[in-house]
Amino acid sequence: MTELKIILKNYDDIEAFSEAIKDCDYDIFLISGNSKVNAKSMLGVYCLDHSNPMILQADTDSAEQLIEKLASFIER
């Protein structure tokens, strides 16, 4: 499993994030506070609190390609 801190500031970020992960063939979840949603569900992602970084959990051990796709959203 791979975990990353993700920042999605606005609706354009959410749409770009969703587009980037749509072809991943493994489960991806976003956690914000006490809420955990399927990251491939745009509605679920919209419903999260975006005022703080979220935790992305990807059920993969080789996340290099995912990290490359999401580089602009990863908290540094």
All heavy atoms as a GROMACS GRO file, in nm:
protein
  599
    1MET      N    1   0.084  -0.117   0.000
    1MET     CA    2   0.000   0.000   0.000
    1MET      C    3   0.089   0.124   0.000
    1MET      O    4   0.191   0.129   0.066
    1MET     CB    5  -0.091   0.002   0.122
    1MET     CG    6  -0.169   0.131   0.128
    1MET     SD    7  -0.319   0.140   0.222
    1MET     CE    8  -0.401  -0.008   0.191
    2THR      N    9   0.046   0.225  -0.073
    2THR     CA   10   0.117   0.351  -0.083
    2THR      C   11   0.030   0.461  -0.025
    2THR      O   12  -0.091   0.466  -0.050
    2THR     CB   13   0.147   0.384  -0.231
    2THR    OG1   14   0.227   0.279  -0.286
    2THR    CG2   15   0.218   0.515  -0.245
    3GLU      N   16   0.089   0.550   0.056
    3GLU     CA   17   0.017   0.664   0.111
    3GLU      C   18   0.087   0.794   0.072
    3GLU      O   19   0.209   0.802   0.078
    3GLU     CB   20   0.007   0.656   0.263
    3GLU     CG   21  -0.092   0.555   0.311
    3GLU     CD   22  -0.126   0.570   0.458
    3GLU    OE1   23  -0.077   0.664   0.525
    3GLU    OE2   24  -0.203   0.486   0.508
    4LEU      N   25   0.008   0.892   0.033
    4LEU     CA   26   0.058   1.025  -0.004
    4LEU      C   27  -0.032   1.130   0.056
    4LEU      O   28  -0.152   1.107   0.072
    4LEU     CB   29   0.057   1.042  -0.156
    4LEU     CG   30   0.130   0.941  -0.242
    4LEU    CD1   31   0.092   0.958  -0.388
    4LEU    CD2   32   0.279   0.961  -0.225
    5LYS      N   33   0.023   1.247   0.086
    5LYS     CA   34  -0.059   1.361   0.126
    5LYS      C   35  -0.091   1.442   0.001
    5LYS      O   36  -0.002   1.482  -0.072
    5LYS     CB   37   0.013   1.450   0.228
    5LYS     CG   38   0.009   1.395   0.367
    5LYS     CD   39   0.054   1.500   0.466
    5LYS     CE   40   0.039   1.444   0.606
    5LYS     NZ   41   0.080   1.542   0.705
    6ILE      N   42  -0.220   1.464  -0.021
    6ILE     CA   43  -0.270   1.530  -0.142
    6ILE      C   44  -0.341   1.660  -0.105
    6ILE      O   45  -0.415   1.665  -0.007
    6ILE     CB   46  -0.370   1.437  -0.215
    6ILE    CG1   47  -0.304   1.307  -0.255
    6ILE    CG2   48  -0.434   1.505  -0.335
    6ILE    CD1   49  -0.200   1.320  -0.362
    7ILE      N   50  -0.320   1.761  -0.186
    7ILE     CA   51  -0.391   1.889  -0.170
    7ILE      C   52  -0.472   1.916  -0.296
    7ILE      O   53  -0.416   1.919  -0.406
    7ILE     CB   54  -0.293   2.005  -0.145
    7ILE    CG1   55  -0.214   1.981  -0.017
    7ILE    CG2   56  -0.369   2.138  -0.139
    7ILE    CD1   57  -0.103   2.082   0.007
    8LEU      N   58  -0.602   1.931  -0.279
    8LEU     CA   59  -0.692   1.968  -0.389
    8LEU      C   60  -0.757   2.100  -0.348
    8LEU      O   61  -0.838   2.103  -0.258
    8LEU     CB   62  -0.797   1.859  -0.412
    8LEU     CG   63  -0.743   1.721  -0.446
    8LEU    CD1   64  -0.855   1.619  -0.451
    8LEU    CD2   65  -0.668   1.723  -0.578
    9LYS      N   66  -0.718   2.208  -0.414
    9LYS     CA   67  -0.758   2.343  -0.372
    9LYS      C   68  -0.893   2.387  -0.426
    9LYS      O   69  -0.960   2.469  -0.365
    9LYS     CB   70  -0.653   2.444  -0.415
    9LYS     CG   71  -0.518   2.420  -0.352
    9LYS     CD   72  -0.416   2.516  -0.406
    9LYS     CE   73  -0.279   2.481  -0.353
    9LYS     NZ   74  -0.174   2.552  -0.421
   10ASN      N   75  -0.932   2.337  -0.544
   10ASN     CA   76  -1.055   2.386  -0.606
   10ASN      C   77  -1.112   2.278  -0.698
   10ASN      O   78  -1.057   2.170  -0.711
   10ASN     CB   79  -1.028   2.516  -0.684
   10ASN     CG   80  -0.915   2.500  -0.783
   10ASN    OD1   81  -0.906   2.400  -0.854
   10ASN    ND2   82  -0.824   2.597  -0.788
   11TYR      N   83  -1.224   2.310  -0.761
   11TYR     CA   84  -1.292   2.212  -0.845
   11TYR      C   85  -1.210   2.173  -0.968
   11TYR      O   86  -1.217   2.060  -1.014
   11TYR     CB   87  -1.430   2.263  -0.885
   11TYR     CG   88  -1.522   2.276  -0.766
   11TYR    CD1   89  -1.566   2.398  -0.722
   11TYR    CD2   90  -1.561   2.162  -0.696
   11TYR    CE1   91  -1.649   2.409  -0.611
   11TYR    CE2   92  -1.643   2.171  -0.584
   11TYR     CZ   93  -1.687   2.295  -0.543
   11TYR     OH   94  -1.768   2.304  -0.433
   12ASP      N   95  -1.132   2.265  -1.020
   12ASP     CA   96  -1.045   2.231  -1.133
   12ASP      C   97  -0.942   2.126  -1.092
   12ASP      O   98  -0.911   2.035  -1.169
   12ASP     CB   99  -0.974   2.355  -1.188
   12ASP     CG  100  -1.068   2.451  -1.257
   12ASP    OD1  101  -1.175   2.405  -1.306
   12ASP    OD2  102  -1.037   2.571  -1.263
   13ASP      N  103  -0.888   2.139  -0.970
   13ASP     CA  104  -0.794   2.039  -0.918
   13ASP      C  105  -0.862   1.902  -0.905
   13ASP      O  106  -0.803   1.800  -0.939
   13ASP     CB  107  -0.740   2.081  -0.781
   13ASP     CG  108  -0.633   2.187  -0.787
   13ASP    OD1  109  -0.593   2.225  -0.899
   13ASP    OD2  110  -0.590   2.232  -0.679
   14ILE      N  111  -0.986   1.901  -0.857
   14ILE     CA  112  -1.059   1.775  -0.840
   14ILE      C  113  -1.080   1.707  -0.975
   14ILE      O  114  -1.059   1.587  -0.989
   14ILE     CB  115  -1.193   1.798  -0.768
   14ILE    CG1  116  -1.168   1.845  -0.625
   14ILE    CG2  117  -1.278   1.671  -0.770
   14ILE    CD1  118  -1.293   1.894  -0.554
   15GLU      N  119  -1.117   1.784  -1.074
   15GLU     CA  120  -1.138   1.727  -1.207
   15GLU      C  121  -1.008   1.675  -1.267
   15GLU      O  122  -1.005   1.565  -1.325
   15GLU     CB  123  -1.204   1.830  -1.298
   15GLU     CG  124  -1.347   1.858  -1.260
   15GLU     CD  125  -1.415   1.961  -1.348
   15GLU    OE1  126  -1.365   1.990  -1.458
   15GLU    OE2  127  -1.519   2.011  -1.306
   16ALA      N  128  -0.899   1.750  -1.252
   16ALA     CA  129  -0.769   1.706  -1.304
   16ALA      C  130  -0.721   1.582  -1.228
   16ALA      O  131  -0.666   1.488  -1.288
   16ALA     CB  132  -0.667   1.819  -1.293
   17PHE      N  133  -0.742   1.579  -1.097
   17PHE     CA  134  -0.705   1.463  -1.014
   17PHE      C  135  -0.783   1.340  -1.061
   17PHE      O  136  -0.725   1.233  -1.081
   17PHE     CB  137  -0.736   1.495  -0.867
   17PHE     CG  138  -0.722   1.378  -0.775
   17PHE    CD1  139  -0.598   1.341  -0.725
   17PHE    CD2  140  -0.833   1.304  -0.736
   17PHE    CE1  141  -0.586   1.232  -0.640
   17PHE    CE2  142  -0.822   1.196  -0.652
   17PHE     CZ  143  -0.698   1.160  -0.603
   18SER      N  144  -0.913   1.354  -1.078
   18SER     CA  145  -0.997   1.242  -1.122
   18SER      C  146  -0.954   1.190  -1.259
   18SER      O  147  -0.952   1.069  -1.283
   18SER     CB  148  -1.144   1.284  -1.126
   18SER     OG  149  -1.190   1.311  -0.996
   19GLU      N  150  -0.921   1.280  -1.348
   19GLU     CA  151  -0.876   1.241  -1.481
   19GLU      C  152  -0.743   1.164  -1.472
   19GLU      O  153  -0.722   1.066  -1.545
   19GLU     CB  154  -0.858   1.365  -1.568
   19GLU     CG  155  -0.821   1.337  -1.711
   19GLU     CD  156  -0.930   1.267  -1.791
   19GLU    OE1  157  -1.048   1.280  -1.758
   19GLU    OE2  158  -0.893   1.197  -1.887
   20ALA      N  159  -0.655   1.206  -1.382
   20ALA     CA  160  -0.523   1.143  -1.369
   20ALA      C  161  -0.531   1.000  -1.317
   20ALA      O  162  -0.450   0.916  -1.356
   20ALA     CB  163  -0.434   1.228  -1.279
   21ILE      N  164  -0.629   0.971  -1.231
   21ILE     CA  165  -0.634   0.838  -1.169
   21ILE      C  166  -0.736   0.743  -1.232
   21ILE      O  167  -0.741   0.626  -1.196
   21ILE     CB  168  -0.662   0.847  -1.018
   21ILE    CG1  169  -0.801   0.903  -0.990
   21ILE    CG2  170  -0.553   0.924  -0.948
   21ILE    CD1  171  -0.845   0.888  -0.847
   22LYS      N  172  -0.813   0.790  -1.328
   22LYS     CA  173  -0.923   0.708  -1.380
   22LYS      C  174  -0.876   0.577  -1.443
   22LYS      O  175  -0.950   0.479  -1.442
   22LYS     CB  176  -1.007   0.788  -1.479
   22LYS     CG  177  -0.942   0.810  -1.613
   22LYS     CD  178  -1.034   0.882  -1.707
   22LYS     CE  179  -0.966   0.892  -1.843
   22LYS     NZ  180  -1.052   0.958  -1.939
   23ASP      N  181  -0.757   0.570  -1.496
   23ASP     CA  182  -0.708   0.449  -1.562
   23ASP      C  183  -0.630   0.355  -1.470
   23ASP      O  184  -0.584   0.250  -1.515
   23ASP     CB  185  -0.620   0.486  -1.682
   23ASP     CG  186  -0.699   0.556  -1.791
   23ASP    OD1  187  -0.820   0.527  -1.805
   23ASP    OD2  188  -0.641   0.638  -1.863
   24CYS      N  189  -0.615   0.391  -1.345
   24CYS     CA  190  -0.544   0.305  -1.250
   24CYS      C  191  -0.627   0.179  -1.225
   24CYS      O  192  -0.747   0.189  -1.198
   24CYS     CB  193  -0.517   0.378  -1.119
   24CYS     SG  194  -0.407   0.519  -1.137
   25ASP      N  195  -0.564   0.063  -1.231
   25ASP     CA  196  -0.638  -0.062  -1.216
   25ASP      C  197  -0.634  -0.117  -1.073
   25ASP      O  198  -0.652  -0.236  -1.052
   25ASP     CB  199  -0.586  -0.165  -1.315
   25ASP     CG  200  -0.440  -0.198  -1.294
   25ASP    OD1  201  -0.373  -0.130  -1.215
   25ASP    OD2  202  -0.391  -0.294  -1.357
   26TYR      N  203  -0.612  -0.032  -0.976
   26TYR     CA  204  -0.611  -0.069  -0.836
   26TYR      C  205  -0.696   0.031  -0.758
   26TYR      O  206  -0.729   0.138  -0.808
   26TYR     CB  207  -0.468  -0.075  -0.780
   26TYR     CG  208  -0.381   0.041  -0.822
   26TYR    CD1  209  -0.383   0.161  -0.752
   26TYR    CD2  210  -0.298   0.032  -0.934
   26TYR    CE1  211  -0.304   0.268  -0.791
   26TYR    CE2  212  -0.219   0.138  -0.974
   26TYR     CZ  213  -0.223   0.256  -0.902
   26TYR     OH  214  -0.145   0.363  -0.941
   27ASP      N  215  -0.733  -0.007  -0.637
   27ASP     CA  216  -0.818   0.080  -0.554
   27ASP      C  217  -0.738   0.198  -0.502
   27ASP      O  218  -0.622   0.185  -0.462
   27ASP     CB  219  -0.875   0.002  -0.435
   27ASP     CG  220  -0.975  -0.102  -0.477
   27ASP    OD1  221  -1.043  -0.082  -0.580
   27ASP    OD2  222  -0.988  -0.204  -0.407
   28ILE      N  223  -0.803   0.314  -0.503
   28ILE     CA  224  -0.745   0.436  -0.450
   28ILE      C  225  -0.850   0.503  -0.363
   28ILE      O  226  -0.965   0.520  -0.405
   28ILE     CB  227  -0.701   0.532  -0.562
   28ILE    CG1  228  -0.601   0.464  -0.656
   28ILE    CG2  229  -0.641   0.660  -0.503
   28ILE    CD1  230  -0.565   0.547  -0.777
   29PHE      N  231  -0.811   0.541  -0.242
   29PHE     CA  232  -0.902   0.605  -0.148
   29PHE      C  233  -0.845   0.739  -0.104
   29PHE      O  234  -0.723   0.757  -0.100
   29PHE     CB  235  -0.924   0.517  -0.025
   29PHE     CG  236  -0.986   0.384  -0.058
   29PHE    CD1  237  -0.907   0.272  -0.077
   29PHE    CD2  238  -1.123   0.371  -0.074
   29PHE    CE1  239  -0.962   0.149  -0.109
   29PHE    CE2  240  -1.180   0.250  -0.106
   29PHE     CZ  241  -1.100   0.139  -0.124
   30LEU      N  242  -0.934   0.833  -0.070
   30LEU     CA  243  -0.894   0.959  -0.008
   30LEU      C  244  -0.954   0.964   0.131
   30LEU      O  245  -1.072   0.932   0.150
   30LEU     CB  246  -0.944   1.078  -0.089
   30LEU     CG  247  -0.861   1.118  -0.210
   30LEU    CD1  248  -0.928   1.235  -0.283
   30LEU    CD2  249  -0.720   1.156  -0.171
   31ILE      N  250  -0.873   1.008   0.227
   31ILE     CA  251  -0.918   1.020   0.365
   31ILE      C  252  -0.903   1.165   0.406
   31ILE      O  253  -0.797   1.226   0.392
   31ILE     CB  254  -0.835   0.930   0.458
   31ILE    CG1  255  -0.846   0.785   0.412
   31ILE    CG2  256  -0.878   0.947   0.602
   31ILE    CD1  257  -0.747   0.692   0.478
   32SER      N  258  -1.012   1.220   0.458
   32SER     CA  259  -1.013   1.357   0.510
   32SER      C  260  -1.088   1.355   0.642
   32SER      O  261  -1.210   1.328   0.645
   32SER     CB  262  -1.083   1.451   0.411
   32SER     OG  263  -1.090   1.582   0.464
   33GLY      N  264  -1.016   1.378   0.751
   33GLY     CA  265  -1.080   1.369   0.883
   33GLY      C  266  -1.128   1.227   0.906
   33GLY      O  267  -1.052   1.132   0.894
   34ASN      N  268  -1.257   1.212   0.936
   34ASN     CA  269  -1.315   1.080   0.961
   34ASN      C  270  -1.379   1.019   0.836
   34ASN      O  271  -1.441   0.914   0.844
   34ASN     CB  272  -1.421   1.089   1.071
   34ASN     CG  273  -1.360   1.123   1.205
   34ASN    OD1  274  -1.247   1.085   1.233
   34ASN    ND2  275  -1.434   1.195   1.287
   35SER      N  276  -1.367   1.085   0.723
   35SER     CA  277  -1.430   1.038   0.599
   35SER      C  278  -1.329   0.970   0.508
   35SER      O  279  -1.218   1.020   0.487
   35SER     CB  280  -1.492   1.155   0.524
   35SER     OG  281  -1.590   1.220   0.602
   36LYS      N  282  -1.369   0.857   0.452
   36LYS     CA  283  -1.286   0.784   0.356
   36LYS      C  284  -1.374   0.752   0.236
   36LYS      O  285  -1.481   0.694   0.250
   36LYS     CB  286  -1.235   0.654   0.418
   36LYS     CG  287  -1.147   0.572   0.325
   36LYS     CD  288  -1.094   0.448   0.396
   36LYS     CE  289  -1.005   0.366   0.306
   36LYS     NZ  290  -0.950   0.248   0.377
   37VAL      N  291  -1.329   0.795   0.117
   37VAL     CA  292  -1.408   0.774  -0.004
   37VAL      C  293  -1.321   0.712  -0.112
   37VAL      O  294  -1.198   0.723  -0.111
   37VAL     CB  295  -1.470   0.905  -0.058
   37VAL    CG1  296  -1.564   0.967   0.044
   37VAL    CG2  297  -1.364   1.004  -0.101
   38ASN      N  298  -1.389   0.647  -0.206
   38ASN     CA  299  -1.322   0.596  -0.325
   38ASN      C  300  -1.278   0.717  -0.406
   38ASN      O  301  -1.360   0.799  -0.446
   38ASN     CB  302  -1.420   0.509  -0.405
   38ASN     CG  303  -1.359   0.448  -0.528
   38ASN    OD1  304  -1.259   0.496  -0.582
   38ASN    ND2  305  -1.420   0.342  -0.575
   39ALA      N  306  -1.149   0.730  -0.430
   39ALA     CA  307  -1.097   0.849  -0.499
   39ALA      C  308  -1.142   0.856  -0.644
   39ALA      O  309  -1.136   0.963  -0.705
   39ALA     CB  310  -0.944   0.851  -0.491
   40LYS      N  311  -1.188   0.744  -0.700
   40LYS     CA  312  -1.237   0.745  -0.837
   40LYS      C  313  -1.381   0.794  -0.847
   40LYS      O  314  -1.433   0.813  -0.956
   40LYS     CB  315  -1.223   0.606  -0.898
   40LYS     CG  316  -1.078   0.564  -0.912
   40LYS     CD  317  -1.066   0.425  -0.968
   40LYS     CE  318  -0.920   0.381  -0.971
   40LYS     NZ  319  -0.907   0.244  -1.021
   41SER      N  320  -1.445   0.817  -0.732
   41SER     CA  321  -1.580   0.871  -0.728
   41SER      C  322  -1.570   1.023  -0.717
   41SER      O  323  -1.538   1.077  -0.611
   41SER     CB  324  -1.656   0.816  -0.608
   41SER     OG  325  -1.772   0.892  -0.585
   42MET      N  326  -1.597   1.091  -0.826
   42MET     CA  327  -1.586   1.236  -0.826
   42MET      C  328  -1.679   1.299  -0.722
   42MET      O  329  -1.642   1.392  -0.652
   42MET     CB  330  -1.618   1.290  -0.965
   42MET     CG  331  -1.549   1.416  -1.000
   42MET     SD  332  -1.585   1.451  -1.174
   42MET     CE  333  -1.444   1.545  -1.211
   43LEU      N  334  -1.800   1.245  -0.709
   43LEU     CA  335  -1.895   1.296  -0.610
   43LEU      C  336  -1.840   1.278  -0.469
   43LEU      O  337  -1.848   1.370  -0.387
   43LEU     CB  338  -2.030   1.226  -0.625
   43LEU     CG  339  -2.139   1.271  -0.529
   43LEU    CD1  340  -2.167   1.419  -0.546
   43LEU    CD2  341  -2.265   1.190  -0.552
   44GLY      N  342  -1.780   1.162  -0.442
   44GLY     CA  343  -1.721   1.138  -0.311
   44GLY      C  344  -1.610   1.236  -0.281
   44GLY      O  345  -1.601   1.292  -0.172
   45VAL      N  346  -1.525   1.262  -0.379
   45VAL     CA  347  -1.414   1.357  -0.361
   45VAL      C  348  -1.466   1.498  -0.338
   45VAL      O  349  -1.416   1.571  -0.253
   45VAL     CB  350  -1.317   1.351  -0.480
   45VAL    CG1  351  -1.207   1.455  -0.467
   45VAL    CG2  352  -1.256   1.212  -0.493
   46TYR      N  353  -1.571   1.537  -0.411
   46TYR     CA  354  -1.631   1.669  -0.392
   46TYR      C  355  -1.682   1.688  -0.250
   46TYR      O  356  -1.680   1.798  -0.196
   46TYR     CB  357  -1.747   1.691  -0.488
   46TYR     CG  358  -1.711   1.736  -0.626
   46TYR    CD1  359  -1.758   1.667  -0.737
   46TYR    CD2  360  -1.630   1.847  -0.648
   46TYR    CE1  361  -1.725   1.707  -0.866
   46TYR    CE2  362  -1.597   1.888  -0.776
   46TYR     CZ  363  -1.645   1.817  -0.884
   46TYR     OH  364  -1.612   1.857  -1.011
   47CYS      N  365  -1.729   1.580  -0.188
   47CYS     CA  366  -1.791   1.590  -0.055
   47CYS      C  367  -1.691   1.601   0.059
   47CYS      O  368  -1.730   1.629   0.172
   47CYS     CB  369  -1.880   1.469  -0.032
   47CYS     SG  370  -2.025   1.468  -0.138
   48LEU      N  371  -1.564   1.580   0.032
   48LEU     CA  372  -1.462   1.586   0.138
   48LEU      C  373  -1.429   1.730   0.175
   48LEU      O  374  -1.453   1.823   0.099
   48LEU     CB  375  -1.335   1.514   0.092
   48LEU     CG  376  -1.346   1.364   0.073
   48LEU    CD1  377  -1.214   1.311   0.015
   48LEU    CD2  378  -1.379   1.294   0.203
   49ASP      N  379  -1.369   1.746   0.293
   49ASP     CA  380  -1.319   1.876   0.339
   49ASP      C  381  -1.185   1.902   0.270
   49ASP      O  382  -1.089   1.829   0.288
   49ASP     CB  383  -1.300   1.872   0.490
   49ASP     CG  384  -1.240   1.999   0.546
   49ASP    OD1  385  -1.235   2.101   0.474
   49ASP    OD2  386  -1.201   1.998   0.664
   50HIS      N  387  -1.180   2.008   0.190
   50HIS     CA  388  -1.060   2.041   0.114
   50HIS      C  389  -0.975   2.150   0.178
   50HIS      O  390  -0.881   2.198   0.116
   50HIS     CB  391  -1.098   2.082  -0.029
   50HIS     CG  392  -1.168   1.974  -0.103
   50HIS    ND1  393  -1.101   1.875  -0.170
   50HIS    CD2  394  -1.300   1.945  -0.116
   50HIS    CE1  395  -1.188   1.791  -0.223
   50HIS    NE2  396  -1.310   1.831  -0.192
   51SER      N  397  -1.008   2.188   0.301
   51SER     CA  398  -0.933   2.294   0.367
   51SER      C  399  -0.798   2.246   0.421
   51SER      O  400  -0.712   2.327   0.452
   51SER     CB  401  -1.016   2.355   0.479
   51SER     OG  402  -1.045   2.258   0.579
   52ASN      N  403  -0.780   2.115   0.430
   52ASN     CA  404  -0.655   2.056   0.479
   52ASN      C  405  -0.610   1.947   0.382
   52ASN      O  406  -0.691   1.895   0.306
   52ASN     CB  407  -0.676   1.993   0.618
   52ASN     CG  408  -0.707   2.096   0.722
   52ASN    OD1  409  -0.636   2.195   0.736
   52ASN    ND2  410  -0.816   2.076   0.795
   53PRO      N  411  -0.481   1.912   0.386
   53PRO     CA  412  -0.435   1.801   0.301
   53PRO      C  413  -0.510   1.672   0.334
   53PRO      O  414  -0.553   1.651   0.448
   53PRO     CB  415  -0.287   1.788   0.337
   53PRO     CG  416  -0.249   1.920   0.392
   53PRO     CD  417  -0.372   1.973   0.461
   54MET      N  418  -0.527   1.588   0.234
   54MET     CA  419  -0.593   1.459   0.251
   54MET      C  420  -0.490   1.349   0.233
   54MET      O  421  -0.386   1.369   0.172
   54MET     CB  422  -0.703   1.444   0.146
   54MET     CG  423  -0.816   1.543   0.163
   54MET     SD  424  -0.929   1.538   0.024
   54MET     CE  425  -0.856   1.667  -0.076
   55ILE      N  426  -0.521   1.232   0.287
   55ILE     CA  427  -0.435   1.116   0.272
   55ILE      C  428  -0.488   1.033   0.155
   55ILE      O  429  -0.605   0.997   0.153
   55ILE     CB  430  -0.432   1.030   0.399
   55ILE    CG1  431  -0.386   1.111   0.520
   55ILE    CG2  432  -0.344   0.906   0.378
   55ILE    CD1  433  -0.246   1.162   0.512
   56LEU      N  434  -0.402   1.004   0.060
   56LEU     CA  435  -0.436   0.914  -0.050
   56LEU      C  436  -0.377   0.778  -0.018
   56LEU      O  437  -0.260   0.768   0.015
   56LEU     CB  438  -0.378   0.966  -0.182
   56LEU     CG  439  -0.404   0.878  -0.303
   56LEU    CD1  440  -0.439   0.964  -0.422
   56LEU    CD2  441  -0.284   0.791  -0.335
   57GLN      N  442  -0.461   0.676  -0.023
   57GLN     CA  443  -0.416   0.538  -0.005
   57GLN      C  444  -0.438   0.464  -0.136
   57GLN      O  445  -0.551   0.458  -0.185
   57GLN     CB  446  -0.494   0.467   0.105
   57GLN     CG  447  -0.463   0.515   0.243
   57GLN     CD  448  -0.542   0.439   0.348
   57GLN    OE1  449  -0.646   0.379   0.320
   57GLN    NE2  450  -0.492   0.442   0.470
   58ALA      N  451  -0.331   0.411  -0.192
   58ALA     CA  452  -0.339   0.335  -0.316
   58ALA      C  453  -0.296   0.192  -0.289
   58ALA      O  454  -0.190   0.170  -0.229
   58ALA     CB  455  -0.249   0.398  -0.422
   59ASP      N  456  -0.376   0.097  -0.330
   59ASP     CA  457  -0.347  -0.044  -0.308
   59ASP      C  458  -0.250  -0.096  -0.413
   59ASP      O  459  -0.282  -0.183  -0.494
   59ASP     CB  460  -0.476  -0.126  -0.310
   59ASP     CG  461  -0.561  -0.102  -0.187
   59ASP    OD1  462  -0.505  -0.063  -0.084
   59ASP    OD2  463  -0.683  -0.124  -0.194
   60THR      N  464  -0.130  -0.038  -0.411
   60THR     CA  465  -0.023  -0.081  -0.501
   60THR      C  466   0.110  -0.060  -0.432
   60THR      O  467   0.124   0.029  -0.348
   60THR     CB  468  -0.027  -0.002  -0.634
   60THR    OG1  469   0.076  -0.050  -0.719
   60THR    CG2  470  -0.010   0.147  -0.613
   61ASP      N  471   0.204  -0.145  -0.466
   61ASP     CA  472   0.339  -0.131  -0.411
   61ASP      C  473   0.432  -0.061  -0.509
   61ASP      O  474   0.542  -0.021  -0.472
   61ASP     CB  475   0.396  -0.268  -0.373
   61ASP     CG  476   0.324  -0.327  -0.254
   61ASP    OD1  477   0.283  -0.250  -0.165
   61ASP    OD2  478   0.309  -0.450  -0.249
   62SER      N  479   0.391  -0.048  -0.632
   62SER     CA  480   0.473   0.022  -0.732
   62SER      C  481   0.399   0.148  -0.776
   62SER      O  482   0.324   0.147  -0.874
   62SER     CB  483   0.501  -0.070  -0.851
   62SER     OG  484   0.381  -0.114  -0.909
   63ALA      N  485   0.419   0.253  -0.704
   63ALA     CA  486   0.342   0.376  -0.724
   63ALA      C  487   0.418   0.484  -0.800
   63ALA      O  488   0.374   0.598  -0.803
   63ALA     CB  489   0.299   0.430  -0.589
   64GLU      N  490   0.528   0.450  -0.864
   64GLU     CA  491   0.607   0.552  -0.932
   64GLU      C  492   0.525   0.626  -1.038
   64GLU      O  493   0.529   0.748  -1.046
   64GLU     CB  494   0.731   0.490  -0.999
   64GLU     CG  495   0.832   0.436  -0.904
   64GLU     CD  496   0.798   0.294  -0.856
   64GLU    OE1  497   0.719   0.224  -0.922
   64GLU    OE2  498   0.850   0.256  -0.750
   65GLN      N  499   0.447   0.551  -1.116
   65GLN     CA  500   0.365   0.613  -1.220
   65GLN      C  501   0.256   0.700  -1.159
   65GLN      O  502   0.227   0.809  -1.208
   65GLN     CB  503   0.304   0.506  -1.310
   65GLN     CG  504   0.232   0.563  -1.430
   65GLN     CD  505   0.178   0.454  -1.521
   65GLN    OE1  506   0.169   0.338  -1.482
   65GLN    NE2  507   0.142   0.492  -1.641
   66LEU      N  508   0.195   0.655  -1.050
   66LEU     CA  509   0.093   0.733  -0.981
   66LEU      C  510   0.152   0.862  -0.927
   66LEU      O  511   0.093   0.969  -0.942
   66LEU     CB  512   0.030   0.651  -0.868
   66LEU     CG  513  -0.077   0.721  -0.786
   66LEU    CD1  514  -0.199   0.754  -0.872
   66LEU    CD2  515  -0.117   0.636  -0.666
   67ILE      N  516   0.267   0.855  -0.866
   67ILE     CA  517   0.334   0.972  -0.811
   67ILE      C  518   0.365   1.072  -0.922
   67ILE      O  519   0.347   1.193  -0.904
   67ILE     CB  520   0.460   0.932  -0.731
   67ILE    CG1  521   0.419   0.857  -0.605
   67ILE    CG2  522   0.545   1.054  -0.699
   67ILE    CD1  523   0.533   0.791  -0.532
   68GLU      N  524   0.406   1.021  -1.035
   68GLU     CA  525   0.434   1.106  -1.150
   68GLU      C  526   0.308   1.179  -1.197
   68GLU      O  527   0.309   1.299  -1.224
   68GLU     CB  528   0.489   1.019  -1.264
   68GLU     CG  529   0.582   1.089  -1.358
   68GLU     CD  530   0.642   0.990  -1.455
   68GLU    OE1  531   0.735   0.917  -1.415
   68GLU    OE2  532   0.593   0.985  -1.570
   69LYS      N  533   0.197   1.105  -1.205
   69LYS     CA  534   0.069   1.163  -1.249
   69LYS      C  535   0.017   1.270  -1.152
   69LYS      O  536  -0.046   1.366  -1.193
   69LYS     CB  537  -0.039   1.054  -1.260
   69LYS     CG  538  -0.023   0.961  -1.375
   69LYS     CD  539  -0.139   0.862  -1.372
   69LYS     CE  540  -0.133   0.764  -1.485
   69LYS     NZ  541  -0.250   0.673  -1.483
   70LEU      N  542   0.041   1.248  -1.024
   70LEU     CA  543  -0.016   1.335  -0.920
   70LEU      C  544   0.084   1.434  -0.862
   70LEU      O  545   0.056   1.497  -0.760
   70LEU     CB  546  -0.074   1.249  -0.807
   70LEU     CG  547  -0.184   1.152  -0.847
   70LEU    CD1  548  -0.229   1.072  -0.727
   70LEU    CD2  549  -0.301   1.224  -0.912
   71ALA      N  550   0.197   1.452  -0.924
   71ALA     CA  551   0.304   1.536  -0.871
   71ALA      C  552   0.256   1.676  -0.831
   71ALA      O  553   0.297   1.730  -0.728
   71ALA     CB  554   0.418   1.546  -0.971
   72SER      N  555   0.168   1.735  -0.909
   72SER     CA  556   0.123   1.872  -0.880
   72SER      C  557   0.028   1.878  -0.761
   72SER      O  558   0.000   1.987  -0.708
   72SER     CB  559   0.056   1.934  -1.002
   72SER     OG  560  -0.058   1.860  -1.039
   73PHE      N  561  -0.023   1.763  -0.714
   73PHE     CA  562  -0.118   1.761  -0.601
   73PHE      C  563  -0.055   1.711  -0.471
   73PHE      O  564  -0.115   1.721  -0.365
   73PHE     CB  565  -0.237   1.671  -0.633
   73PHE     CG  566  -0.307   1.707  -0.760
   73PHE    CD1  567  -0.306   1.622  -0.869
   73PHE    CD2  568  -0.371   1.830  -0.773
   73PHE    CE1  569  -0.371   1.655  -0.986
   73PHE    CE2  570  -0.436   1.864  -0.891
   73PHE     CZ  571  -0.435   1.777  -0.996
   74ILE      N  572   0.067   1.659  -0.479
   74ILE     CA  573   0.133   1.602  -0.361
   74ILE      C  574   0.189   1.715  -0.275
   74ILE      O  575   0.259   1.802  -0.324
   74ILE     CB  576   0.243   1.503  -0.402
   74ILE    CG1  577   0.181   1.385  -0.477
   74ILE    CG2  578   0.320   1.454  -0.279
   74ILE    CD1  579   0.283   1.290  -0.536
   75GLU      N  580   0.157   1.706  -0.144
   75GLU     CA  581   0.209   1.808  -0.050
   75GLU      C  582   0.359   1.790  -0.036
   75GLU      O  583   0.408   1.680  -0.015
   75GLU     CB  584   0.141   1.794   0.086
   75GLU     CG  585   0.189   1.897   0.185
   75GLU     CD  586   0.129   1.879   0.322
   75GLU    OE1  587   0.139   1.767   0.377
   75GLU    OE2  588   0.070   1.975   0.373
   76ARG      N  589   0.431   1.898  -0.043
   76ARG     CA  590   0.577   1.893  -0.030
   76ARG      C  591   0.617   1.940   0.108
   76ARG      O  592   0.564   2.020   0.169
   76ARG     CB  593   0.643   1.984  -0.132
   76ARG     CG  594   0.598   1.950  -0.272
   76ARG     CD  595   0.701   1.865  -0.344
   76ARG     NE  596   0.654   1.834  -0.477
   76ARG     CZ  597   0.639   1.712  -0.521
   76ARG    NH1  598   0.662   1.610  -0.444
   76ARG    NH2  599   0.598   1.689  -0.643
   0.00000   0.00000   0.00000
